[in-house]
Structure formats: structure tokens, C-alpha cells
Amino acid sequence: MPSISATVTTPDGDCPVTLHTPDGTGPWTGVVMYVDAGGVRDTFQQMAARLASYGHAVLLPDVYYRHGDWKPFDMGTVFTDEQERKRLFGMIASITPDMMTSDANAFFDFLTSRPEVRGERFGVCGYCMGGRASVIVAGRVPDRVAAAGSFHGGGLVTDGPDSPHLLADRMTATVYVAGAENDASFTPEQAEVLDRALTETGVNHTVEFYPAGHGFAVPDNQPYDEQAAERHWEALRQLFATALPN
């Protein structure tokens, strides 16, 4: 799939992005893909290209841009190398919901400005911490998000005042959440809380679990599960085909 590299200016600086599009002239519906904790890398470039092949212009941002020229993580060893694990979790914690919100508005402005993109409401999808970001953005920027997909996302229900599930009453998007089995960051009990919040506020949604571990959809994650990954691609295809404005 064709792609271009660009920079999106946000209130906090310049965020490198790639925009992946289908073959042809377009314009296409726009989607922002939020990466997992490992950040932008070849695996996600390939995933963004695959999503683009379904008929979307897919923006893949470097959500760690505030860290400058950060050293990439080795996803095969990052969780067993104590120093790298500490660096990883420090970078995850450095991105606040307020930052996600301001970044999302900048990403959507960029998509609106591009001739390859049509419409003013977009899709978002994400993995791991990006799954959480997708739900947060759907609640904090509701007028610009028509569909949100979260895959093996963690922290969707917490005891804090900024828990993503508390944003349910603001959401206008169709929301799809796929949890991983045996995942302490998103348990069946938390899924029930999220499902209830979305139901009570009238959000069109699905909350379900895949029989696979945390990281099932991302090929360079050790728990990658091909069957679950293909199920996730079909879910994304259907979500955006039905919920994004024509």
C-alpha cells in the first residue's frame, strides 16, 4: 500500500507520522492506529498497510515523540531486561489522557487537511496501551470519533477519576473491545463494569474476550496468536465498514 511520511504539529511539539492509503485515488475514510507499548516499528507499519487495504487512510503516529529520538525496544527481550522494562513502563506512564486528547485533535486536523481523506469523523484503533488510548479518545473527542476498536487494552477500568469507562456518557462512537484471557490489566470483572457503563449510556458496543494472551494481535509480540489476530482483523473490517460515515 502507498504511504507517506509527514510531521503533525501538536501543542507539545512535532510528531512524526506515516499515512498509509489504498491503491487508487481516493479519498478514503480516515483512521488513527495507536501502537502498543513498544512504539512505532516495522510490525506496525505493516499492520497500518493492511488496514489501509480495507479502504481507509490510516495514520500511524509516533506517540512517544516527546522523548525525541528514543531508542527502539526489542519486543523479544524488553520484559525480561529489567532496565529496558523500567524504561518501557516509564514511557507508557509519560503519556497522560490530556496529552492523548490534544494529540488526537492534531491528528484529526491533519487528516481533515489531506486530499486523501474524506469526512470529519474518524476511526481509531489501538493495541495494549493504544487500546486504552482509543477508548479515551472516543470519550474525550466524541464529535470526531465515529468508531473505536481496542485490542488487548489494559486500564480500561480503574479506581481513578480518569478511568476510561467513566467517559461512556460522552461517547457517540461505536465501540468494540476485545480483551485477552488471563490478563490482569483487563479482567472479566472489569469488562462487566465497562459493558454496564456503555449499556447504561446507550453506546453501541461490543465487549468480549478472545481465547488468546495479551498481545495476540501484534506479530512481534511473544503471545501473538494467528487465529485471534485474523479474528481481530475481521472485527476491525466490519467495525469501520459499518460505523464510519460514507
N, C-alpha and C positions, 0 to 999 in steps of 0.2 A: 504494500500500500504506500502511496506517496506520503511524505512527511516534510515538514519544515521546522527549523529551529528558530526560536524567537525569544524575546525578553518581555515579560509583563512587569510594568512598574506598579508596585504596591505602596502603601503608606510606610512600609519598613525597608524598602529597597527594590532591587531588581531581581526578579525571579526567572531563572531560565526555564523554558518550556519547549516541548515539541508538540506540533499539531499534526495529527495523523488523519488522512482522509481516504475515502474510497477512490477507486479509479473513476474517471469521468469529470464532469464539470460542476456538478452540484447546483445550488447549495444544499447542505445537509443539516439535519438537526445536530445540536451541539451537546457534548458530554464532557464532563471533567472526571478523569480517573485519578483517584487518590491511592498512593502507594502504601505498602506495608512499612514496618519499622526499618527495613533495610534500605529504603530510599529508592530513587530512580536508578535503574540499571538495565542491562540488556533484556532481562526477562520481562520487565515492564514495557519496554519499547515494543517487544513482540506482542504482548498482551494488548497494548493500545492499538497496534496494527490490526490484530484480529477483530477487536471490537469495531474498528473503523470499517472493516469489510462487511459489517451488517448494515451499513448505510448511514454512518454517523461521522461527524468531525470530532475527533477525540483529542482533548487537551490533556497532556501529561506534564504536570508541574513538579519542579524540584521543591518540595515543601520544606526542605532543610536549608533553603537559600540564605537564611540569616546567619548561618555558620560559615559562609564564604566557601572557599574551595575545600570542602570537607573530604576526608579520606573515605573511600567506599568501604563497605562492610563485606566480609566473606561470610555468606549465609551458612556455609558448612561448618564454621567454627565459632561464630560470634557468640553463641550461647554457652560455649564451654571455655572460652577465653575470658577470664574474669575482668581484665582491663577493657577489652572490647565490649563485653556485656554491659559494663558500667557506662561506657561511652554511649552505647546504643540507648540505654534507658534514660540517660541524661538528655539526649537529643529528642527522644519522644516527649519527655516532660516539658521541653522548652517551647512546645507549640501549644498555646492556650486557645480556648474557644474564641476569644476575641480576635486572636490572630487568624484563626480559621475563617472567621466571618469577614474580616477586611480583605483577606486574600481571595476568598470566594467572589466577593463583589468585583475585585480587579480581574479575576479570571473570566467572569461573565461579561464584563465590559469588553475585554479583549475578544471574546467570541462574537459578541454583537458587532464589533468593528470589522470582522473578517468577511470578505466576499464569499468564502467557502461555507459560511454558516448562515442558516435562516432561523428566524424566530427570536423571541425574547425570554423564553423559559427553556430550561435545560435539564439534562440528566446528570446525576452524579453517581459514582460507584466507587467502592473502596474496599480495602483488604486490611485485616488486623487493625492497626491504628487508623488506617484510611477508612475502614468500615465505620468506625466511630465518627470520623470527620464527616462522612456522608450524611449520617443521621443528624449531627449537629447543624450542618449547613442547611439541611432541609427544614429544620426548625427555626433557624436564625435568619435565613434569607428566603422565606416562604414564597414571596411573589416571583422568584426567579427559578425555583426548582419544581419541575413537574414530575420527576421520578427519581427515587433514591434506592440504590442497592448496596447492602452491607454484607460482606462475606467474612466469616470467622473474625468478626469485630469484637473487641473487648471494651469493657467500661461503658456499655450502653445503659446500664442501670447501676447507680451508685447511691451512697447515702448523702452525697454532697448536694448543695443547692444548684450546682451547674450540671447535674446529671442529665444526659441527653433525653431520657424518657420524659422528663418534665417539660420538654418542648412540644409534646404531642399536640397540645391545643392550638399551636401556631401553624402546624404543618398543613399544606394543601397538596403536597405531592403524594403519589402512590409510592408506598414504602415496601421494600422487600428485604427481609433479614434472614440470612442463613447462618446458623451457629454451628460450631464444631462440637463433637462429642467429647466428654471428659475435659471440658475447657473451664478452668476456674475463673477466667475473665468474663465468661458469659454462661451462666448456669441455667438449667431448666427453671429454677425458681425466679431468676431474673427475667427470663423470657416470658414467664407468666405475667410479671409486673409490666413489662413493655407491651405485651399484647393487650392487656387490660387498658393501659393508658391510651393506646391507639384506638381501641374499640370504643371506649367511652367518649372520645373526641371526634369520632366519625371518620377517622383516616382510613382510606382504602389501603389495606396492608396484608402482608403475609409474614408470619414469624414461624420458622421451622428449623429443624436440625438435620444436618447431613451425617451419615454414618462414617465420619472421617475426622481426622485430627485437625487441630489448629494449624492453618497454613495449607489446607487441602487444595486451594485453587491456584497457587503460585508455584510454577515448575521448579524453581531452585530452592524451595523450602523442603526440608527433610520429610515432613509429613505429607508432601504432595500426593494426591490420590487422583489418578487419571479419570476414574469414573465419576467421582464427585466434582472434579473440575469441569468435565463435559456437562454435567447437570447444571453447574453454575453458569456456563456459557448459554445454555438454552434458557435458563431463567432470566438472564440479562437480555437476551434477544427478545423474549416475549415482553418483558417489562418495558423496554424502550419502544418497542413496536406499538404497544397499546397505550402507553401513558404520555409519550412525547407528542406535542402538537404537530399536526401535519403541515 
